[in-house]
């Protein structure tokens, strides 16, 4: 078999896993009565970018402190 076969198989497997994880996260949110809203779909940033008046930075560069409620949700995920 050629490399393209493996790439397609791996991509489909990755999409399945991501879809399954998404369903698990949504179910956890419903169980905890967390408001859930899909805001969009975008790749993770690797470097800062400016869009109009907004400066978007990768999460590893963000020093914003999280509210206690957000920290509790993150702990619940793990």
C-alpha beads as a LAMMPS data file, in Angstrom:
LAMMPS data file: protein, C-alpha beads

78 atoms
77 bonds

1 atom types
1 bond types

-500.0 500.0 xlo xhi
-500.0 500.0 ylo yhi
-500.0 500.0 zlo zhi

Masses

1 110.0

Atoms # bond

1 1 1 0.000 0.000 0.000
2 1 1 1.123 3.527 -0.625
3 1 1 1.654 6.458 1.751
4 1 1 -1.637 8.072 0.680
5 1 1 -3.586 5.119 2.090
6 1 1 -1.986 5.538 5.494
7 1 1 -2.568 9.294 5.478
8 1 1 -6.256 8.835 4.679
9 1 1 -6.658 6.116 7.291
10 1 1 -4.871 8.160 9.959
11 1 1 -6.924 11.257 9.094
12 1 1 -10.203 9.360 9.374
13 1 1 -9.120 7.821 12.677
14 1 1 -8.132 11.249 14.007
15 1 1 -11.478 12.734 12.922
16 1 1 -13.318 9.882 14.662
17 1 1 -11.381 10.389 17.893
18 1 1 -11.944 14.158 17.823
19 1 1 -15.653 13.647 17.148
20 1 1 -15.913 11.182 20.038
21 1 1 -14.044 13.525 22.392
22 1 1 -16.309 16.397 21.374
23 1 1 -19.392 14.329 22.174
24 1 1 -17.910 13.405 25.562
25 1 1 -17.186 17.054 26.364
26 1 1 -20.697 18.128 25.353
27 1 1 -22.199 15.360 27.497
28 1 1 -20.076 16.446 30.473
29 1 1 -21.231 20.039 29.962
30 1 1 -24.873 18.961 29.902
31 1 1 -24.428 16.847 33.055
32 1 1 -22.986 19.863 34.867
33 1 1 -25.543 22.263 33.358
34 1 1 -22.817 24.407 31.831
35 1 1 -24.043 26.754 29.111
36 1 1 -22.526 25.562 25.833
37 1 1 -22.213 27.533 22.628
38 1 1 -20.168 26.691 19.547
39 1 1 -18.340 29.851 18.569
40 1 1 -16.654 28.574 15.433
41 1 1 -13.862 26.393 14.193
42 1 1 -10.320 27.631 13.796
43 1 1 -6.813 26.205 14.028
44 1 1 -4.735 26.813 17.149
45 1 1 -2.495 29.831 16.759
46 1 1 1.255 29.375 16.538
47 1 1 2.101 33.077 16.614
48 1 1 0.249 36.303 17.471
49 1 1 -1.937 37.842 14.778
50 1 1 -3.906 41.089 14.600
51 1 1 -7.442 41.149 13.232
52 1 1 -8.780 44.713 13.126
53 1 1 -8.618 45.962 16.738
54 1 1 -8.045 42.490 18.191
55 1 1 -4.681 40.941 19.023
56 1 1 -4.961 37.148 19.136
57 1 1 -2.153 35.209 20.788
58 1 1 -1.476 31.483 21.251
59 1 1 -2.685 30.139 24.597
60 1 1 0.921 29.487 25.643
61 1 1 1.621 33.225 25.423
62 1 1 -1.555 34.393 27.184
63 1 1 -1.024 35.520 30.773
64 1 1 -4.670 36.361 31.486
65 1 1 -5.813 34.935 34.812
66 1 1 -8.806 32.624 34.659
67 1 1 -11.931 33.085 36.778
68 1 1 -12.507 30.452 39.486
69 1 1 -15.507 29.079 37.576
70 1 1 -13.319 28.389 34.520
71 1 1 -10.679 26.673 36.646
72 1 1 -13.348 24.425 38.199
73 1 1 -14.560 23.426 34.734
74 1 1 -11.026 22.623 33.604
75 1 1 -10.503 20.463 36.706
76 1 1 -13.767 18.654 35.962
77 1 1 -12.538 17.861 32.443
78 1 1 -9.411 16.227 33.788

Bonds

1 1 1 2
2 1 2 3
3 1 3 4
4 1 4 5
5 1 5 6
6 1 6 7
7 1 7 8
8 1 8 9
9 1 9 10
10 1 10 11
11 1 11 12
12 1 12 13
13 1 13 14
14 1 14 15
15 1 15 16
16 1 16 17
17 1 17 18
18 1 18 19
19 1 19 20
20 1 20 21
21 1 21 22
22 1 22 23
23 1 23 24
24 1 24 25
25 1 25 26
26 1 26 27
27 1 27 28
28 1 28 29
29 1 29 30
30 1 30 31
31 1 31 32
32 1 32 33
33 1 33 34
34 1 34 35
35 1 35 36
36 1 36 37
37 1 37 38
38 1 38 39
39 1 39 40
40 1 40 41
41 1 41 42
42 1 42 43
43 1 43 44
44 1 44 45
45 1 45 46
46 1 46 47
47 1 47 48
48 1 48 49
49 1 49 50
50 1 50 51
51 1 51 52
52 1 52 53
53 1 53 54
54 1 54 55
55 1 55 56
56 1 56 57
57 1 57 58
58 1 58 59
59 1 59 60
60 1 60 61
61 1 61 62
62 1 62 63
63 1 63 64
64 1 64 65
65 1 65 66
66 1 66 67
67 1 67 68
68 1 68 69
69 1 69 70
70 1 70 71
71 1 71 72
72 1 72 73
73 1 73 74
74 1 74 75
75 1 75 76
76 1 76 77
77 1 77 78
